Amino acid sequence: MGKYFGTDGFRGEANKDLTVDHAFRIGRYLGWYYGKEHKAKVVIGKDTRRSSYMFEDALCAGLTASGADAYLLHVTSTPSVSYIARADDFDCGIMISASHNPYYDNGIKLLNANGEKMEEEILDEIEAYLDSDESLPYATGADIGCTVDYSAGRNRYIGYLISLATRSYKGRRIGLDCANGSTWMMAKSVFDALGADTYVISNRPDGLNINVDCGSTHIEQLQQLVVDKKLDVGFAFDGDADRCLAVDEHGSVVNGDHIMYLCAKYMQDRGTLGDSKVVTTIMSNMGLYKALDALGIGYEKTAVGDKYVAENMRQNGHLIGGEQSGHIIFGQLANTGDGLLTAIKVMEVICETKLSLSELASGMTMYPQKLKNVVVTDKDETLNCEAVKAAVVAVEEELGENGRVVLRKSGTEPLLRVMVEGTSEELCEEKVDQIIDAMRVAGKLIKVK
């Protein structure tokens, strides 16, 4: 990770950590970089938070000032920008979003022409430019770029999603939680077109309510909706719709690990998985690995971040991967996590097997996990502190083969994450606190967030 760009773009509080000047200069650099040999074309999408409009204007100003044309998808999802970037031959794509973060945060995600996270070397060049006094040439006359209303691209992406469904959803009662974000119009359009009886919540964005007590990070409202309305299934998305979590007919959460399990099993049963492995991050639950072992399906583990999952999948030709948080990548269909696509693939399994979601997920048992976020004096110093490392080793020895510890830096926030997995909630809580206490005694802890 660089100074500004983490695992999921340049993210921070709007006009404090990430300013409108940053956005303008990022646009300036991208327009110049991709316009060296031809007139650059860049596609831009945004979520519903208030500052997204400001950043869109700043990016467009920077791009057009450098001679690039900016094509605006308006409010849309990260995966739609990825799809259109590669399908319509753009030089790169930009998504303005802080994903599941609160409204006052925002972010700039950069995607290459293949709709993948932009190459590190280009991000490094952008960061160097942001910290420099370098002056890039301005376009003049007819070489100045223009902005183009490209809402047709968003509609084409919706059509692509609809084309992937294997059956009609007629008679299926489906709940959708749009997180007051990118899917607030898109999700209902897709599921209505496929014949479902849709029940939608959190689809009234006001610029300030994105992710507020809703969406994949606050799924309780959707659970209640599914139970109250006796729905077959519910799907919750995050602010930019690259995540999806599900709720079964009993109101129980079906997380990203469950989704990878049931989709991989479905693919194996139909002979479409082949030798492909399931690509997870180190945060996936032990229960997933034990369930995959029982099926004879291999798996690989990457660092945390769908970026690393996608890289592994591309390099090794694997077909499915993702994160427990709901970033699921279907390698033959998309180059990034896609919440709406994930919902369609889960519905495919439900429709084709004629089983309920609870039955499909029942083959995997989650091990209890406890995760706490801690603010420390210095993340690297804390990770290298001998007392903290000794505490981690002691907990790992006590857990043995029936648990594990993950202590890592957040890729999107100034935090350390302490996670313990074990045989009971009480044990996990005790062991997480044991590691945090070691940080406190060593003088590294500021607060538990």
Buried (B, 14 or more C-beta within 10 A) or exposed (E): EEEBBBBBBBBBBBBEBBBBEBBBBBBBBBBBBBBEEEBBBBBBBBBBBBBBBBBBBBBBBBBBBBBBBBBBBBBBBBBBBBBBBBBBEBBBBBBBBBBBBBBBBBBBBBBBBEBBBBEEEBBEEBBEBBEEEEEBEEBEEEEBBEBEEBEEBBBBBBEBBBEBBEEEBEEBBBBBBBBBBBBBBBBBBBBBBBBBBBBBBBBEBEEEBBBBEBBBBBBBBBBBBBBEEEBBBBBBBBBBBBBBBBBBBEBBBBBBBBBBBBBBBBBBEEEEBEEBBBBBBEBBBBBBBEBBEEBEBBBBBBBBBBBBBBBBBBEBEBBBBBBBBBBBBBBEBBBBBBBBBBBBBBBBBBBEBEBBBBBBBEBBEBBBBBEBBBBBEEBEEBBEBEBBBEBBEBBBEBBEEEBBBBBBBBBBBEBBBBBBBBEEEEBBBBBBBBBBEBBBEBEBBEEBE
